[in-house]
């Protein structure tokens, strides 16, 4: 086996949120083909117990504690530097020493960087194959944040969008290949960084259809007598999720309840903020906090909802609901990056009235077709297009393609060198 260095900004276990789902499946598959040396951060002390579970996939493992308060302090010190704050957030001397030792002691054949801040740990003159998985165009996310804010928050988010895009462009020139989670994200980045177009690839997300199996027996978590049951799943201290459920409760749910007074909306996910917890005071809204298993909530829900108005890449919550045979009502933003879905199990709309209409339409379809079993096409959609094995084959093709190795190295382009230096030394 060859040696591969894998750097991930967040510990890829347990696979219970978007980026960790993707990074875990990469790690799991890579461990069968390479001796993997994994360097990563833990920002939630509860995740430290999973270090032993990760070890079985790795030849060597470095897990560094990330104190969010100190990380925010580092970011604040970078405000006047012209560098991305997110890169300063993940700066760590211990991880840098570990990477330097691994590169000196091991015959590293390939480097895979997951998320742009981790690229700052990789020297620019390495001769091995270097691939960066941007996943999404993060700078565009910050631009969207800025568009919804005023005052200091607008300035801060706009600054991050500007500095991060400069770093993303530089990194795409420096690395041999850059990955994005969908053709839509790839096309957006190609527009933003046209000189790197030849080295960008779309490698999608998948869903574990063996785990998300509606045929298994799940106890119904919903009380009898209320219908339809609408469910949103996700980490509930993530700003786009918080904004999505707030908008849904304020603008969409009342329209649904005008036609279906018994309708209830369940917000299922760990770490709900105070703003999310406050939504439980609204009639028809339930906030569960962390649950041991989201599958019962998807299996017994009438409709899954993904009312995202700020979204990048592929929404795993949508794939998981569909894999469980649960129809989904979603916004255009949440649908971006997904293959075209049939309207008998998915309804897409961008206004509150339109989304409410899609929910009511899907509940009628459910009633006509008698339950979850009638939505076999939803599950078939995920098994046909979103199996992890096929996604890993695409990743492997990129990792093992030596035709462009070294082609992305920054040479005499001063602008690229300057932007990359800003990224690396933040």
Secondary structure as UniProt FT lines:
FT   STRAND          2..8
FT   HELIX           18..30
FT   TURN            31..33
FT   STRAND          34..42
FT   HELIX           45..50
FT   HELIX           51..55
FT   TURN            56..57
FT   STRAND          60..65
FT   HELIX           68..77
FT   TURN            78..82
FT   HELIX           85..89
FT   HELIX           93..105
FT   STRAND          108..114
FT   HELIX           116..121
FT   TURN            124..125
FT   STRAND          129..135
FT   HELIX           138..147
FT   HELIX           151..174
FT   STRAND          177..180
FT   HELIX           183..192
FT   HELIX           194..199
FT   STRAND          200..202
FT   TURN            209..211
FT   TURN            214..215
FT   TURN            224..225
FT   STRAND          229..233
FT   TURN            236..237
FT   HELIX           239..247
FT   HELIX           248..252
FT   HELIX           253..259
FT   TURN            261..262
FT   STRAND          264..268
FT   HELIX           274..278
FT   HELIX           279..281
FT   TURN            283..284
FT   STRAND          285..289
FT   HELIX           295..299
FT   STRAND          303..306
FT   HELIX           316..323
FT   TURN            324..325
FT   STRAND          328..330
FT   HELIX           332..335
FT   TURN            336..337
FT   TURN            343..345
FT   STRAND          346..348
FT   HELIX           352..369
FT   HELIX           372..375
FT   HELIX           376..385
FT   HELIX           388..400
FT   TURN            403..408
FT   HELIX           414..424
//
